[in-house]
Amino acid sequence: MLAAGELPARAMTETGIHIGGEGPVGAQAIADCYHEIRRIAHRLVNGEADRMLIQPTELAHEAAIRLLRLDRMQFADRGHLLATAARLARQVLLDEVRRARAGKRIPVPLTLWPSAVTPVPLAMLDRAVAELALVSPDYARIVELRFTLGMTVEETAAAAGLSPRTVKRQWAAARTWLQTWLEAEDDA
């Protein structure tokens, strides 16, 4: 039995999730998804926690707080909420790096891009995904779901409303595009 104000995952996908305005629905939806937001934060830090300025739990907290601060945001489903949380967590991480680097020299945070031989600076990967979004928002969404959220092909297909075969094709094309962009930036 659900407590007052509690919203099951099934209801989230059927009715959408509303953040801001009246009632505890947004806060409860974020609480229900918090474990997955922490998983996203761990994935973003990706083994670099000892070199990072912010720990995965702090990153998850800050992303959740920023989600709660969104004014009257409507999410279509749980996947949309998690994609927004991933975007906010990545932004928190980049803001923290910029803030710290302004005052002193620190190591550049790195992340492992699937086809990269060496880790890629997080800021560079963020720019690459932003450029990809200008070229193909659909491909950028697949990258966010697969790479940032760590979803499987089947989970990504369900969240994006596509067939698994289409997700695989778009994921391969997006990876190729991003790898080319990253290599061009590396040479510049």
N, C-alpha and C positions, 0 to 999 in steps of 0.2 A: 504494500500500500504506500502511495506517495504522500509525503508531508505537504502541508500547505505551501504553495509557491514553487514546488518542485516540478520540473519538467523532464519527462523521460526522453531519451535519445530519439525514439520513434516520433514523439510529438514535435521534436525540434525539426525533423525533416518534413513533417506534414504541414506544420503551421508557420514555419520560419522562426527566426529568433530576433527579438527586438531588443536593442540596447538603448538605454536612455529613456527619458520620459518617466512614465509611472510604473511602479511595481518592480518586484524582484526577479522577473524572468531573465533579464540579461545577466545579472550576477549569478543566478543559479546555473544558467547555461555555461558560463565561463567556469564555474566551479565543477560542473560535470565534465568539462573538457580539459581541466587543469592538468591531469596526468599526461595527456597528449601534448599539451603546451610545454610541459617539462621535457618530454621526449624530443620535441623540436629544438628546445634550447640546448640539450645535450648534443644533438646532431650538429647544430651550428658551431658549437665550441669544438666538437670533434677531436678530442684528445689533446687539445691545446690549452686545457684549463690552467695548467701551471704557468703558462706564459700570458694568459689573458688577464685583462683588468677586471673582468666580471665573471663570476662563477655561473654555471648553468642554472642553478636555483634562483639566483638573483635576476638573471636574464628572464626566466619564466615569470617571476613576480612582476618585473617591470612591464613585460608584454601584457600580462593580465591587467595591470593597473591602467595601462594605456588603452586597452580594450574597453574597460569600464568608463574611461573618460571620453570615449567617442560619443558625440552628441547625436542621439536619435538615429542610430545605425540599424539597418534591417539586413539580416543575413538570411540567405535562401535556405541554408541547411548547415549541418555540422561541418561539412567540408569547407564551406565558405568562411565560417567563423575561424576554423583552423588555418586556412590560407591567409586570412587577415592577421591572425596571431603570429604566423611565421614571418610575414612582411614586417610587422611591428617589432618582433624580436630581432630581426636582421637590422632594422633601423636603430634600435637601442644599442646593439653591438657597435655599429658604425659610429653613432654619436659618442659613445664611450671612448672609442679609439681616437676619434678626432679631438675630443676634449683632452685626453691624456697626452697626445702627441703635440698639442699646442704648447704644453708646458715643458716637455722634456722628450728626449729621444727614447723610444721604446721599440721593441721588436714588432714588426708588422704581423697582425694575426693572419694565419693561413688556414685554408680549408682544402680538403682533398676533392678535386673535381674528378669524376669517374674515369675520364680518359687521360688525365694529366699524369705525367711521370713524376713531377715534383708538385708539392702543394702550391696552391694559387692564393695570392693575397685576397682576403675577403672583400675588400673595397673594389678590387678589379673585377671579381666575379659579380658583385652587385651591379657595377656599371654595365657589364656584359649582359646581364639579365634585363636591365632597364633598356638597353639598346635593342635587344631581341623583342621586348614588348612593343617597341615602336614599329618593328618590322612585322611581327606576328604575335598579337596578344594571346592567341590560342597556344602557341608553342611556349610562351613565357609561363602561362598557367600550368602547363604540363611539367615544366621544369620546377616550378614552385611546389607542385604536389608531389612529384617523384623525388626531387633532390632535397628540398628544404623540409618537407613534411615526412619524407621517407616512406611514402605510400607504395604499395605494390602496383603492378600494372592493373590488376583487377580493381583495387580500391580507387585508383586514379580514374579508371574508366567509369566507375559508378559515380564518383564525385563530379566528373566533367560531363557526364551524360553521353559518353562515346563508347564505341566498341573497344575491347582490348587490342584488337588488331590495329585500329586507328591510333590508339595511345602509343603502341610500340613504334609505329611508323613516325608519328610526330615526335616522340622522345628521341629516336635516332636522328631525325633531321635537326632537332633543337640542339642536341649534343654536338653534332657536326658543325653547326653554325657557331655555337659558343666556342668550340675548340679552335676554329679558324680565327674568330675574333680575339681570343686570348693569345694565340700565337702571333697575330699581327701586332697586338699591344706589346707583347714581349720583345718583338724585334724593333719596335719604335723607340 
